């Protein structure tokens, strides 16, 4: 009888040990699973942070060295651009080649009316070393009418600063807006109230880049002349 009781006690102890081992094993599995999940989440967070850093870095490089979005403010480039149009400005090309006549460029200009610096967008008309003059609403380069200039005729004629011949210096450009009616564009012919040039001749080293693509509005997406 005692032997049977001893066997029963041993069996109970064995069951308790197995139950304990099973419970501990299940607990360990849960702990391992939780740690694995936490580790996976940490890796995911790190990867997300790295992707974000890389994306910001790439965006910075693009905006700084490749191109940037420019929003057209006003109607000085009408009909080529309307107020609110968004264009992409190529900031690389002029590192390897010179600006050309009729390129549309973006450059900073201090606005005496607002006391702020704004990005201006204008079209190159006169190149370094040339003499520019506006006579009866037409542009003359070195004494000859610029027949290829089909972007805008000044009506009524507003020659402004270019009423007399202007000799363009080295690395300077004479620019006009496509909207050349009276008061339509503040550009190289525009004069301040004191009679001094406002925009004047644009120095090459301040040119941000060449406008190459309209991205907004979507209906007008694409390149332009």
Long-range contacts (C-beta under 8 A, 24 or more apart in sequence): 64-91, 65-91, 65-92, 66-90, 66-91, 66-92, 67-91, 67-92, 67-209, 67-212, 68-208, 68-209, 69-215, 70-106, 70-119, 70-121, 70-208, 70-211, 72-121, 73-118, 75-179, 75-184, 76-121, 76-122, 76-177, 76-178, 76-179, 76-184, 76-185, 76-186, 76-187, 77-104, 77-121, 77-122, 77-123, 77-177, 77-178, 77-179, 77-185, 78-178, 78-179, 78-184, 79-178, 79-179, 80-104, 80-123, 80-151, 80-178, 80-224, 80-225, 81-121, 81-178, 81-214, 81-224, 84-216, 84-217, 85-214, 85-216, 85-217, 85-220, 86-214, 86-215, 86-216, 87-121, 87-211, 87-212, 87-213, 87-214, 87-215, 88-211, 88-212, 88-213, 88-214, 88-215, 89-208, 89-209, 89-210, 89-211, 89-212, 90-209, 90-210, 90-211, 90-212, 91-208, 91-209, 92-209, 93-209, 93-210, 94-204, 94-207, 94-209, 94-210, 99-124, 99-127, 99-173, 99-204, 99-207, 99-210, 100-124, 100-127, 101-125, 101-126, 101-127, 101-148, 102-148, 102-149, 102-151, 103-210, 104-210, 104-211, 104-224, 105-173, 105-175, 105-202, 105-207, 105-208, 105-209, 105-210, 105-211, 106-207, 106-208, 106-209, 106-210, 106-211, 107-202, 107-206, 107-207, 107-208, 108-206, 108-208, 109-199, 112-192, 112-198, 119-208, 120-186, 120-199, 121-211, 122-175, 122-176, 122-177, 122-185, 122-187, 122-188, 122-199, 122-202, 123-151, 123-175, 123-176, 123-177, 123-178, 124-173, 124-174, 124-175, 125-149, 125-174, 125-175, 125-176, 125-188, 126-166, 126-168, 126-173, 126-174, 126-188, 127-168, 127-173, 127-174, 128-168, 128-169, 128-170, 128-171, 128-172, 128-173, 129-168, 129-170, 130-167, 130-168, 130-174, 131-165, 131-166, 131-167, 131-168, 132-162, 132-165, 132-166, 132-168, 132-174, 132-188, 133-159, 133-162, 133-163, 133-164, 133-165, 133-166, 134-158, 134-159, 134-160, 134-162, 134-163, 134-189, 135-159, 137-180, 139-176, 151-176, 151-178, 151-225, 152-176, 152-177, 152-178, 152-179, 152-180, 153-180, 154-180, 154-181, 154-182, 155-180, 155-181, 156-181, 156-182, 158-182, 158-183, 158-189, 159-189, 160-189, 160-190, 160-191, 161-188, 161-189, 161-190, 161-191, 161-197, 161-200, 162-188, 162-189, 166-201, 168-201, 169-201, 171-203, 171-204, 171-205, 172-201, 172-202, 172-203, 172-204, 173-201, 173-202, 173-204, 173-207, 174-201, 174-202, 175-199, 175-202
